[in-house]
């Protein structure tokens, strides 16, 4: 068997998966692209194992470990994506990043301006209200 055929196919699969990871915005499609990249690696492992005529079949053993890790990765990744989709209403990666950045900016603004915490009021009327609430 020629090694060039599976190696070229694996390179095309890996490049397609890499493009999917870099270009896609949906988290599920990104996970599918990562799986495509892992399958390209598996194809290379098996092809080199057959080409080298390894008596231990180390390439095939590593492929089985890679498949097990990929199954765990997709299970955990899908669970995370579903929880994020339930909480935020979208699985679009750009929107999630923007939401996370705006949440962090809101927390920073709240901390620097002193709103929302006990004993941080600077207006005399607000101080009187806080003292009345503390006394009650």
C-alpha positions, 0 to 999 in steps of 0.5 A: 500500500502506498503511504501517500494516499492516506497521508494526503486524505488525512491532510485534507481532512485535517485542513478541513477541520482546521478551517471549520474551527477557525471560521465557524461561529456555532459551538457545535460546528466547532466541536464537529470540526475538532472531531474531524481533525482527530479522525485525520490523526487516527487515519495517519496513525493506522496508515503508518502502523500498516506501512511500518508493519509494526508487530505491536500495532502501536498505531492502532492502539493509540487510535483506540485511545484517541477514539475514547478521548474524542468520545469523552471530549464530545460528551463533555463539550456537548453538555457545556454547549447545551448548558450555555445555550439554556442559560444564554439562549445562543450557541454563537461563539462571538455573542457569547464572547461579547456577553462575557466581556460586557458582563465583566465590564458591568462588574468592573463598573459596579465595583469602581463606582460603588453602586450596589454595596452596603456603606458605599453611598455618597449622597446624604439622602442615600446615607440616611436611607441606609442608616434607617434600613440598618436600624430597622 
